[in-house]
Amino acid sequence: MSMTGYPQPAPAPRNDPEYVAYLEQRVSALEARLPQTKLVSPSFMSRAFAVWGHYFVAQFIIGLIVFVISMILAIIFGLSIASISDSVTNGAAF
């Protein structure tokens, strides 16, 4: 049973030189389409620092969002505490 959208099974391996040349040409074309980034560099250290850089930027953005939300909550909480303490010191009833 063949379902549309799923890859077909790989054809049987062939050893004729024309087919090997065709596959080499396809691999070269695919490699040329790769993005120009250090994530696909052959050097291990370049790849490692590229991954670390992406991780660092992602954590910075997430941390910045958490910081802004916590500051907004702290300001709201601080203002409510200030208004309660002001009411208590002025003798007003709740």
N, C-alpha and C positions, 0 to 999 in steps of 0.2 A: 504494500500500500504506500503510495507516494503522496506526501502532503505538500501542498504548495507553500513556498516560503522557506522551506528547509533545504540545506545544501544536499546535493546528490552525493552518493558514495564516490570515492576517488576511483578513477579508472585504474586498470591494471598497469603496473610499471612497464615502461617500454625502454629499450636500450638502443634504439636506432639513433644515429648521430643527428638527424634532422630534428627529431623530437627533443633531444637534449639541447640543441642550439636554440630551439624555440623556447624552451623553459628558461634557459639562461637569459634570453632576451626579455622574457616576461619579468624575471627577477630583477634585472637591471632597471626596467621601466618602473617597477614598484619601489625600488630603492630610491630612484630619482624623485618620486612623489612624496617621500618621507619629509616631515617638517624639519626645518633647519634649527634644531634645538639640541642642547647637550643631553637631553633625556635619552637619545638614541646614539650617543657617542660611543665609539669602541673603547674609550678609556674608562676604567672603573671609577677613578677619582672624579672625573668630570660628571659622570652619571650620578655619583653619590652626592656631590655638592649641588647638582641641579635638583635632585629630589629634596635635599635638605632646604634649599632656598624656597621651593614651592611650599614645603611644610611650614617654614618660618612665616611666610607671607600669609598663608591661610590662618595660622594661629594668631597672627597679629590682627587680622580683620575680625576674627571671632572674638578675641579679647577686647577689641575696641567696641564692638557692639554690646558685649556684656558690661563693660565699664559705663557706657552711656546709659544703659537701662538701669544699672545699679545707682548711678548718680541721680537720675530722675526720681527713683524710689526714695533715695536718701533725702533729697530735697523735700519731697512730699511728706515723708515721715517727720523730718525736722520741723517743717512748718506746722504740722498738726501738734507736735509736742510743744512748740513755742506758743501756739494759741491756747492750749490747755493750761500751760504754766502761767500764762498771762491772765487767764480767767481765774485761776486759783489765787494769784497774788492780788487781784483786784477785788476779791470777795464775791464774785458772781457765782450764782448757782448753776449747776449743770442743767 
